């Protein structure tokens, strides 16, 4: 337990696996390096994957309200590891609320470790006022940490705030590897500006991953439809021509008979 009353994560129960893709549907070739976002599909689809909670807080509030039940669900699903829940730290929220959410984040992370789930610490911050407590409880030198970068990037001020918080987190935790969820969409301004030290992996948000899969499915459906249409016209055209010839010949014969 830290001086803030925030639980510390166990260094021996930290995950060493870095996700390199986000599950958006379909068949996954390498489950162990796939990030599955909570409540974006049936949890049974997450078997063998790493589960993250980068969705609206309301969608994973049950983790805190009923930790025994939700932990049992994670265990029965056969997931490989979890990222700590990303309870929001808003800049306009009271510091006590922000501290409470860090406490909840770290408490659940430690609970999951004690049940045998390998855990990836989550870096979350609001602004410099949160720096004294927001990274507390994360072991220094953690093999992998994760953070979300979906909302920053709209303007230079947001980008500077994100990079300032990440720089502080890297300085305090000194992780070996940083996973940035949603970072792939923001790579144009992240690349070259990330704080030195750890390795970085930028992966896309699940909405982008799902969009790509749906686009491929739709493209495949269009191609199949075109092939069916082309095949149907080809056969139908030949059949119609043959039938037409027969009818014309039959007509002539009948005409001759009548004549």
ZADO-1210 file (C-alpha; in nm, 4 decimals, padded with zeros to 6 digits):
<atoms>
<atom x="00.0000" y="00.0000" z="00.0000" code="UNK" pos="1"/>
<atom x="00.1358" y="00.3433" z="-00.0948" code="UNK" pos="2"/>
<atom x="00.1302" y="00.6626" z="00.1102" code="UNK" pos="3"/>
<atom x="-00.1832" y="00.7682" z="-00.0776" code="UNK" pos="4"/>
<atom x="-00.3607" y="00.4504" z="00.0280" code="UNK" pos="5"/>
<atom x="-00.3425" y="00.3249" z="-00.3297" code="UNK" pos="6"/>
<atom x="-00.2501" y="-00.0442" z="-00.3663" code="UNK" pos="7"/>
<atom x="00.0741" y="-00.1338" z="-00.5402" code="UNK" pos="8"/>
<atom x="00.0827" y="-00.3796" z="-00.8264" code="UNK" pos="9"/>
<atom x="00.2958" y="-00.6898" z="-00.7873" code="UNK" pos="10"/>
<atom x="00.6043" y="-00.6836" z="-01.0136" code="UNK" pos="11"/>
<atom x="00.5967" y="-01.0630" z="-01.0452" code="UNK" pos="12"/>
<atom x="00.2407" y="-01.0596" z="-01.1814" code="UNK" pos="13"/>
<atom x="00.2905" y="-00.8036" z="-01.4576" code="UNK" pos="14"/>
<atom x="00.2321" y="-00.9085" z="-01.8163" code="UNK" pos="15"/>
<atom x="00.5296" y="-00.9060" z="-02.0511" code="UNK" pos="16"/>
<atom x="00.3260" y="-00.9429" z="-02.3719" code="UNK" pos="17"/>
<atom x="00.2728" y="-00.6393" z="-02.5951" code="UNK" pos="18"/>
<atom x="-00.0462" y="-00.6353" z="-02.8058" code="UNK" pos="19"/>
<atom x="00.0174" y="-00.5466" z="-03.1692" code="UNK" pos="20"/>
<atom x="-00.3378" y="-00.5436" z="-03.3028" code="UNK" pos="21"/>
<atom x="-00.6925" y="-00.4651" z="-03.1866" code="UNK" pos="22"/>
<atom x="-00.9783" y="-00.7096" z="-03.2263" code="UNK" pos="23"/>
<atom x="-01.2447" y="-00.5734" z="-03.4579" code="UNK" pos="24"/>
<atom x="-01.4154" y="-00.8984" z="-03.5503" code="UNK" pos="25"/>
<atom x="-01.3497" y="-01.2000" z="-03.7655" code="UNK" pos="26"/>
<atom x="-01.0802" y="-01.4616" z="-03.7224" code="UNK" pos="27"/>
<atom x="-00.7640" y="-01.3779" z="-03.5271" code="UNK" pos="28"/>
<atom x="-00.4366" y="-01.5451" z="-03.6219" code="UNK" pos="29"/>
<atom x="-00.2384" y="-01.4626" z="-03.3056" code="UNK" pos="30"/>
<atom x="-00.4601" y="-01.4344" z="-02.9988" code="UNK" pos="31"/>
<atom x="-00.1775" y="-01.3710" z="-02.7498" code="UNK" pos="32"/>
<atom x="-00.0845" y="-01.0385" z="-02.9119" code="UNK" pos="33"/>
<atom x="-00.4415" y="-00.9208" z="-02.9782" code="UNK" pos="34"/>
<atom x="-00.6113" y="-00.6553" z="-02.7661" code="UNK" pos="35"/>
<atom x="-00.9819" y="-00.7171" z="-02.7067" code="UNK" pos="36"/>
<atom x="-01.1789" y="-00.4142" z="-02.5869" code="UNK" pos="37"/>
<atom x="-01.4387" y="-00.4872" z="-02.3198" code="UNK" pos="38"/>
<atom x="-01.8005" y="-00.5035" z="-02.4359" code="UNK" pos="39"/>
<atom x="-01.7255" y="-00.4590" z="-02.8047" code="UNK" pos="40"/>
<atom x="-01.8099" y="-00.8254" z="-02.8699" code="UNK" pos="41"/>
<atom x="-01.8981" y="-01.1354" z="-02.6706" code="UNK" pos="42"/>
<atom x="-01.6356" y="-01.2064" z="-02.4057" code="UNK" pos="43"/>
<atom x="-01.6026" y="-01.5598" z="-02.5405" code="UNK" pos="44"/>
<atom x="-01.4289" y="-01.4012" z="-02.8405" code="UNK" pos="45"/>
<atom x="-01.1527" y="-01.2806" z="-02.6058" code="UNK" pos="46"/>
<atom x="-01.0214" y="-01.6269" z="-02.5181" code="UNK" pos="47"/>
<atom x="-00.6422" y="-01.6126" z="-02.5360" code="UNK" pos="48"/>
<atom x="-00.6420" y="-01.2343" z="-02.5885" code="UNK" pos="49"/>
<atom x="-00.5453" y="-00.9364" z="-02.3720" code="UNK" pos="50"/>
<atom x="-00.8498" y="-00.7431" z="-02.2492" code="UNK" pos="51"/>
<atom x="-00.8545" y="-00.3631" z="-02.2191" code="UNK" pos="52"/>
<atom x="-01.1211" y="-00.1211" z="-02.0986" code="UNK" pos="53"/>
<atom x="-01.0850" y="00.1801" z="-02.3269" code="UNK" pos="54"/>
<atom x="-01.4549" y="00.2573" z="-02.3488" code="UNK" pos="55"/>
<atom x="-01.6897" y="00.4894" z="-02.1617" code="UNK" pos="56"/>
<atom x="-01.6621" y="00.4409" z="-01.7856" code="UNK" pos="57"/>
<atom x="-02.0287" y="00.3443" z="-01.7592" code="UNK" pos="58"/>
<atom x="-01.9617" y="00.0354" z="-01.9707" code="UNK" pos="59"/>
<atom x="-01.7205" y="-00.1126" z="-01.7159" code="UNK" pos="60"/>
<atom x="-01.8492" y="00.0351" z="-01.3899" code="UNK" pos="61"/>
<atom x="-01.9698" y="-00.3147" z="-01.2996" code="UNK" pos="62"/>
<atom x="-01.6063" y="-00.4157" z="-01.2560" code="UNK" pos="63"/>
<atom x="-01.5995" y="-00.2051" z="-00.9420" code="UNK" pos="64"/>
<atom x="-01.9563" y="-00.2640" z="-00.8226" code="UNK" pos="65"/>
<atom x="-01.9290" y="-00.6416" z="-00.8449" code="UNK" pos="66"/>
<atom x="-01.5583" y="-00.7340" z="-00.8678" code="UNK" pos="67"/>
<atom x="-01.6017" y="-01.0995" z="-00.7707" code="UNK" pos="68"/>
<atom x="-01.8547" y="-01.1693" z="-01.0444" code="UNK" pos="69"/>
<atom x="-01.6719" y="-00.9800" z="-01.3196" code="UNK" pos="70"/>
<atom x="-01.3361" y="-01.1297" z="-01.2194" code="UNK" pos="71"/>
<atom x="-01.4907" y="-01.4754" z="-01.2408" code="UNK" pos="72"/>
<atom x="-01.6145" y="-01.3909" z="-01.5912" code="UNK" pos="73"/>
<atom x="-01.2640" y="-01.2862" z="-01.6974" code="UNK" pos="74"/>
<atom x="-01.1146" y="-01.6043" z="-01.5576" code="UNK" pos="75"/>
<atom x="-01.3759" y="-01.8317" z="-01.7132" code="UNK" pos="76"/>
<atom x="-01.3259" y="-01.6614" z="-02.0501" code="UNK" pos="77"/>
<atom x="-00.9669" y="-01.7834" z="-02.0555" code="UNK" pos="78"/>
<atom x="-00.8091" y="-01.4479" z="-02.1338" code="UNK" pos="79"/>
<atom x="-00.4298" y="-01.4155" z="-02.1385" code="UNK" pos="80"/>
<atom x="-00.3948" y="-01.0823" z="-01.9536" code="UNK" pos="81"/>
<atom x="-00.5763" y="-00.7606" z="-01.8634" code="UNK" pos="82"/>
<atom x="-00.4987" y="-00.3906" z="-01.8732" code="UNK" pos="83"/>
<atom x="-00.6092" y="-00.2025" z="-01.5637" code="UNK" pos="84"/>
<atom x="-00.9503" y="-00.0378" z="-01.6116" code="UNK" pos="85"/>
<atom x="-00.9178" y="00.3129" z="-01.7516" code="UNK" pos="86"/>
<atom x="-01.1325" y="00.5081" z="-01.5061" code="UNK" pos="87"/>
<atom x="-01.1356" y="00.8647" z="-01.6375" code="UNK" pos="88"/>
<atom x="-00.9301" y="01.1482" z="-01.4902" code="UNK" pos="89"/>
<atom x="-01.0913" y="01.4642" z="-01.6247" code="UNK" pos="90"/>
<atom x="-00.9109" y="01.7968" z="-01.5851" code="UNK" pos="91"/>
<atom x="-01.2245" y="01.9689" z="-01.4562" code="UNK" pos="92"/>
<atom x="-01.2998" y="01.6953" z="-01.2008" code="UNK" pos="93"/>
<atom x="-01.2108" y="01.7520" z="-00.8322" code="UNK" pos="94"/>
<atom x="-00.8731" y="01.6059" z="-00.7405" code="UNK" pos="95"/>
<atom x="-01.0347" y="01.3819" z="-00.4820" code="UNK" pos="96"/>
<atom x="-01.2455" y="01.2245" z="-00.7584" code="UNK" pos="97"/>
<atom x="-00.9359" y="01.1759" z="-00.9715" code="UNK" pos="98"/>
<atom x="-00.7518" y="01.0199" z="-00.6776" code="UNK" pos="99"/>
<atom x="-01.0484" y="00.7884" z="-00.6175" code="UNK" pos="100"/>
<atom x="-01.0398" y="00.6682" z="-00.9776" code="UNK" pos="101"/>
<atom x="-00.6667" y="00.5950" z="-00.9567" code="UNK" pos="102"/>
<atom x="-00.7395" y="00.4029" z="-00.6360" code="UNK" pos="103"/>
<atom x="-01.0092" y="00.1998" z="-00.8131" code="UNK" pos="104"/>
<atom x="-00.7827" y="00.1362" z="-01.1105" code="UNK" pos="105"/>
<atom x="-00.4978" y="00.0052" z="-00.8998" code="UNK" pos="106"/>
<atom x="-00.7246" y="-00.1871" z="-00.6596" code="UNK" pos="107"/>
<atom x="-00.8790" y="-00.3893" z="-00.9395" code="UNK" pos="108"/>
<atom x="-00.5406" y="-00.4412" z="-01.1027" code="UNK" pos="109"/>
<atom x="-00.4026" y="-00.5856" z="-00.7794" code="UNK" pos="110"/>
<atom x="-00.7161" y="-00.7977" z="-00.7274" code="UNK" pos="111"/>
<atom x="-00.6775" y="-00.9476" z="-01.0733" code="UNK" pos="112"/>
<atom x="-00.3126" y="-01.0221" z="-01.0074" code="UNK" pos="113"/>
<atom x="-00.4028" y="-01.2086" z="-00.6891" code="UNK" pos="114"/>
<atom x="-00.6473" y="-01.4265" z="-00.8847" code="UNK" pos="115"/>
<atom x="-00.3747" y="-01.5217" z="-01.1316" code="UNK" pos="116"/>
<atom x="-00.4364" y="-01.2749" z="-01.4150" code="UNK" pos="117"/>
<atom x="-00.1263" y="-01.1139" z="-01.5619" code="UNK" pos="118"/>
<atom x="-00.1816" y="-00.7372" z="-01.5597" code="UNK" pos="119"/>
<atom x="-00.0595" y="-00.4421" z="-01.7646" code="UNK" pos="120"/>
<atom x="-00.0516" y="-00.1120" z="-01.5700" code="UNK" pos="121"/>
<atom x="-00.2541" y="00.1724" z="-01.7169" code="UNK" pos="122"/>
<atom x="-00.1076" y="00.5216" z="-01.7388" code="UNK" pos="123"/>
<atom x="-00.3791" y="00.7813" z="-01.6874" code="UNK" pos="124"/>
<atom x="-00.3556" y="01.1489" z="-01.5917" code="UNK" pos="125"/>
<atom x="-00.5427" y="01.4776" z="-01.6213" code="UNK" pos="126"/>
<atom x="-00.2888" y="01.7591" z="-01.5901" code="UNK" pos="127"/>
<atom x="00.0156" y="01.8399" z="-01.3766" code="UNK" pos="128"/>
<atom x="-00.1979" y="01.8534" z="-01.0611" code="UNK" pos="129"/>
<atom x="-00.2544" y="01.4762" z="-01.0909" code="UNK" pos="130"/>
<atom x="00.1140" y="01.3893" z="-01.1357" code="UNK" pos="131"/>
<atom x="00.1869" y="01.3330" z="-00.7632" code="UNK" pos="132"/>
<atom x="-00.0626" y="01.0422" z="-00.7419" code="UNK" pos="133"/>
<atom x="-00.1769" y="00.9232" z="-01.0864" code="UNK" pos="134"/>
<atom x="00.1179" y="00.6851" z="-01.1451" code="UNK" pos="135"/>
<atom x="00.1483" y="00.5678" z="-00.7859" code="UNK" pos="136"/>
<atom x="00.1460" y="00.1914" z="-00.7345" code="UNK" pos="137"/>
<atom x="00.2984" y="00.1050" z="-01.0731" code="UNK" pos="138"/>
<atom x="00.6297" y="-00.0806" z="-01.0265" code="UNK" pos="139"/>
<atom x="00.9305" y="00.1053" z="-01.1613" code="UNK" pos="140"/>
<atom x="01.0718" y="-00.0659" z="-01.4687" code="UNK" pos="141"/>
<atom x="00.7427" y="-00.2379" z="-01.5598" code="UNK" pos="142"/>
<atom x="00.7880" y="-00.4500" z="-01.8739" code="UNK" pos="143"/>
<atom x="00.4768" y="-00.3047" z="-02.0404" code="UNK" pos="144"/>
<atom x="00.2429" y="-00.0168" z="-01.9609" code="UNK" pos="145"/>
<atom x="-00.0508" y="00.1094" z="-02.1635" code="UNK" pos="146"/>
<atom x="-00.2340" y="00.4363" z="-02.2211" code="UNK" pos="147"/>
<atom x="-00.5083" y="00.5686" z="-02.4429" code="UNK" pos="148"/>
<atom x="-00.4719" y="00.8318" z="-02.7120" code="UNK" pos="149"/>
<atom x="-00.8089" y="00.8686" z="-02.8803" code="UNK" pos="150"/>
<atom x="-00.9331" y="01.2097" z="-02.7694" code="UNK" pos="151"/>
<atom x="-00.6051" y="01.4103" z="-02.7788" code="UNK" pos="152"/>
<atom x="-00.4855" y="01.5469" z="-03.1089" code="UNK" pos="153"/>
<atom x="-00.7683" y="01.7831" z="-03.1939" code="UNK" pos="154"/>
<atom x="-00.5442" y="02.0843" z="-03.1382" code="UNK" pos="155"/>
<atom x="-00.1900" y="02.1691" z="-03.0336" code="UNK" pos="156"/>
<atom x="-00.2883" y="02.2314" z="-02.6710" code="UNK" pos="157"/>
<atom x="-00.4356" y="01.8800" z="-02.6398" code="UNK" pos="158"/>
<atom x="-00.1263" y="01.7294" z="-02.7964" code="UNK" pos="159"/>
<atom x="00.1059" y="01.9153" z="-02.5627" code="UNK" pos="160"/>
<atom x="-00.0960" y="01.8062" z="-02.2602" code="UNK" pos="161"/>
<atom x="-00.0879" y="01.4438" z="-02.3721" code="UNK" pos="162"/>
<atom x="00.2866" y="01.4464" z="-02.4331" code="UNK" pos="163"/>
<atom x="00.3487" y="01.6245" z="-02.1011" code="UNK" pos="164"/>
<atom x="00.1559" y="01.3563" z="-01.9107" code="UNK" pos="165"/>
<atom x="00.3206" y="01.0726" z="-02.0995" code="UNK" pos="166"/>
<atom x="00.6633" y="01.2242" z="-02.0407" code="UNK" pos="167"/>
<atom x="00.5915" y="01.2439" z="-01.6673" code="UNK" pos="168"/>
<atom x="00.4659" y="00.8852" z="-01.6622" code="UNK" pos="169"/>
<atom x="00.7739" y="00.7592" z="-01.8429" code="UNK" pos="170"/>
<atom x="00.9981" y="00.9537" z="-01.6047" code="UNK" pos="171"/>
<atom x="00.8244" y="00.8198" z="-01.2920" code="UNK" pos="172"/>
<atom x="00.7656" y="00.4586" z="-01.4004" code="UNK" pos="173"/>
<atom x="01.0574" y="00.4041" z="-01.6424" code="UNK" pos="174"/>
<atom x="00.8724" y="00.1317" z="-01.8343" code="UNK" pos="175"/>
<atom x="01.0437" y="-00.0875" z="-02.0886" code="UNK" pos="176"/>
<atom x="00.7582" y="-00.0696" z="-02.3379" code="UNK" pos="177"/>
<atom x="00.4589" y="00.1626" z="-02.3839" code="UNK" pos="178"/>
<atom x="00.1462" y="00.0533" z="-02.5671" code="UNK" pos="179"/>
<atom x="-00.0569" y="00.3488" z="-02.6986" code="UNK" pos="180"/>
<atom x="-00.4137" y="00.2458" z="-02.7763" code="UNK" pos="181"/>
<atom x="-00.5540" y="00.4631" z="-03.0542" code="UNK" pos="182"/>
<atom x="-00.2043" y="00.5886" z="-03.1246" code="UNK" pos="183"/>
<atom x="-00.1954" y="00.4550" z="-03.4781" code="UNK" pos="184"/>
<atom x="-00.4548" y="00.7109" z="-03.5854" code="UNK" pos="185"/>
<atom x="-00.2394" y="00.9844" z="-03.4271" code="UNK" pos="186"/>
<atom x="00.0982" y="00.8601" z="-03.5434" code="UNK" pos="187"/>
<atom x="00.1431" y="01.1651" z="-03.7672" code="UNK" pos="188"/>
<atom x="00.2053" y="01.3856" z="-03.4618" code="UNK" pos="189"/>
<atom x="00.3162" y="01.1259" z="-03.2070" code="UNK" pos="190"/>
<atom x="00.6072" y="00.9948" z="-03.4142" code="UNK" pos="191"/>
<atom x="00.9172" y="01.1949" z="-03.3365" code="UNK" pos="192"/>
<atom x="00.7648" y="01.3566" z="-03.0273" code="UNK" pos="193"/>
<atom x="00.7420" y="01.0604" z="-02.7885" code="UNK" pos="194"/>
<atom x="00.9610" y="01.0805" z="-02.4771" code="UNK" pos="195"/>
<atom x="01.2878" y="00.8850" z="-02.5079" code="UNK" pos="196"/>
<atom x="01.3580" y="00.5671" z="-02.3162" code="UNK" pos="197"/>
<atom x="01.1015" y="00.2913" z="-02.3746" code="UNK" pos="198"/>
<atom x="00.9940" y="00.1184" z="-02.6918" code="UNK" pos="199"/>
<atom x="00.6536" y="00.2206" z="-02.8268" code="UNK" pos="200"/>
<atom x="00.3772" y="00.0265" z="-02.9991" code="UNK" pos="201"/>
<atom x="00.0922" y="00.2263" z="-03.1514" code="UNK" pos="202"/>
<atom x="-00.2242" y="00.0300" z="-03.2278" code="UNK" pos="203"/>
<atom x="-00.5566" y="00.1374" z="-03.3699" code="UNK" pos="204"/>
<atom x="-00.8794" y="00.1868" z="-03.1786" code="UNK" pos="205"/>
<atom x="-01.1370" y="-00.0919" z="-03.2050" code="UNK" pos="206"/>
<atom x="-01.3688" y="00.1315" z="-03.4089" code="UNK" pos="207"/>
<atom x="-01.1007" y="00.1624" z="-03.6776" code="UNK" pos="208"/>
<atom x="-01.0263" y="-00.2103" z="-03.6660" code="UNK" pos="209"/>
<atom x="-01.3961" y="-00.2925" z="-03.6936" code="UNK" pos="210"/>
<atom x="-01.4391" y="-00.0409" z="-03.9771" code="UNK" pos="211"/>
<atom x="-01.1612" y="-00.2044" z="-04.1787" code="UNK" pos="212"/>
<atom x="-01.3093" y="-00.5512" z="-04.1322" code="UNK" pos="213"/>
<atom x="-01.6560" y="-00.4314" z="-04.2292" code="UNK" pos="214"/>
<atom x="-01.5122" y="-00.2578" z="-04.5342" code="UNK" pos="215"/>
<atom x="-01.3376" y="-00.5814" z="-04.6397" code="UNK" pos="216"/>
<atom x="-01.6567" y="-00.7787" z="-04.5827" code="UNK" pos="217"/>
<atom x="-01.8591" y="-00.5285" z="-04.7838" code="UNK" pos="218"/>
<atom x="-01.6006" y="-00.5303" z="-05.0625" code="UNK" pos="219"/>
<atom x="-01.6065" y="-00.9108" z="-05.0696" code="UNK" pos="220"/>
<atom x="-01.9854" y="-00.9083" z="-05.0802" code="UNK" pos="221"/>
<atom x="-01.9843" y="-00.6645" z="-05.3737" code="UNK" pos="222"/>
<atom x="-01.7299" y="-00.8756" z="-05.5604" code="UNK" pos="223"/>
<atom x="-01.9364" y="-01.1912" z="-05.5055" code="UNK" pos="224"/>
<atom x="-02.2490" y="-01.0134" z="-05.6232" code="UNK" pos="225"/>
<atom x="-02.0695" y="-00.8915" z="-05.9347" code="UNK" pos="226"/>
<atom x="-01.9450" y="-01.2410" z="-06.0112" code="UNK" pos="227"/>
<atom x="-02.2957" y="-01.3787" z="-05.9695" code="UNK" pos="228"/>
<atom x="-02.4369" y="-01.1090" z="-06.1946" code="UNK" pos="229"/>
<atom x="-02.1714" y="-01.1653" z="-06.4592" code="UNK" pos="230"/>
<atom x="-02.2140" y="-01.5413" z="-06.4367" code="UNK" pos="231"/>
<atom x="-02.5912" y="-01.5128" z="-06.4488" code="UNK" pos="232"/>
<atom x="-02.5880" y="-01.2758" z="-06.7485" code="UNK" pos="233"/>
<atom x="-02.3426" y="-01.4983" z="-06.9298" code="UNK" pos="234"/>
<atom x="-02.5429" y="-01.8122" z="-06.8843" code="UNK" pos="235"/>
<atom x="-02.8718" y="-01.6326" z="-06.9201" code="UNK" pos="236"/>
<atom x="-02.7533" y="-01.4636" z="-07.2383" code="UNK" pos="237"/>
<atom x="-02.6458" y="-01.7929" z="-07.3914" code="UNK" pos="238"/>
<atom x="-02.9662" y="-01.9593" z="-07.2783" code="UNK" pos="239"/>
<atom x="-03.1785" y="-01.6747" z="-07.4101" code="UNK" pos="240"/>
<atom x="-03.0016" y="-01.6750" z="-07.7462" code="UNK" pos="241"/>
<atom x="-03.0453" y="-02.0483" z="-07.7826" code="UNK" pos="242"/>
<atom x="-03.4098" y="-02.0291" z="-07.6828" code="UNK" pos="243"/>
<atom x="-03.4644" y="-01.7410" z="-07.9174" code="UNK" pos="244"/>
<atom x="-03.3238" y="-01.9339" z="-08.2098" code="UNK" pos="245"/>
<atom x="-03.5420" y="-02.2308" z="-08.1324" code="UNK" pos="246"/>
<atom x="-03.8501" y="-02.0125" z="-08.1074" code="UNK" pos="247"/>
<atom x="-03.7737" y="-01.8397" z="-08.4319" code="UNK" pos="248"/>
<atom x="-03.7158" y="-02.1707" z="-08.6039" code="UNK" pos="249"/>
<atom x="-04.0299" y="-02.3115" z="-08.4505" code="UNK" pos="250"/>
<atom x="-04.2240" y="-02.0075" z="-08.5609" code="UNK" pos="251"/>
<atom x="-04.1039" y="-02.0428" z="-08.9157" code="UNK" pos="252"/>
<atom x="-04.1954" y="-02.4066" z="-08.9242" code="UNK" pos="253"/>
<atom x="-04.5370" y="-02.3369" z="-08.7857" code="UNK" pos="254"/>
<atom x="-04.5805" y="-02.0569" z="-09.0365" code="UNK" pos="255"/>
<atom x="-04.4823" y="-02.2821" z="-09.3171" code="UNK" pos="256"/>
<atom x="-04.7221" y="-02.5470" z="-09.1979" code="UNK" pos="257"/>
<atom x="-05.0017" y="-02.2961" z="-09.1759" code="UNK" pos="258"/>
<atom x="-04.9127" y="-02.1627" z="-09.5138" code="UNK" pos="259"/>
</atoms>
